[in-house]
Amino acid sequence: MLMDTVEGNAGSPGSFRESKVLAVVLHGLTRGIDLLCTQIRQCFEPHYQVQIYATKYAGHGEALARAAVLSGHYRLIAIGGDGTVSDV
């Protein structure tokens, strides 16, 4: 589930060095998720287009991370517990 997209200048798709897209995969039941999303945007927006994805079930992080990479997002951050981090 794509939670939020912050528009910006995305680099050339498929180019790690040029990519300006940051995909963040986080556990969907994270406490304070709205505040966390705001803080992520404040931290990374000046330099990246930020796309935040929230997991819905066990193993969903892997599918979200795979989809992000296949769409050219080579910078990933995983936020959550052992399961989310392991999936991503």
Secondary structure, 3 states (H helix, E strand, C coil): CEEEECCCCCCCCCCCCCCCEEEEEECCCCCCHHHHHHHHHHHHCCCCEEEEEECCCCCHHHHHHHHHHHCCCCEEEEECCHHHHHHC
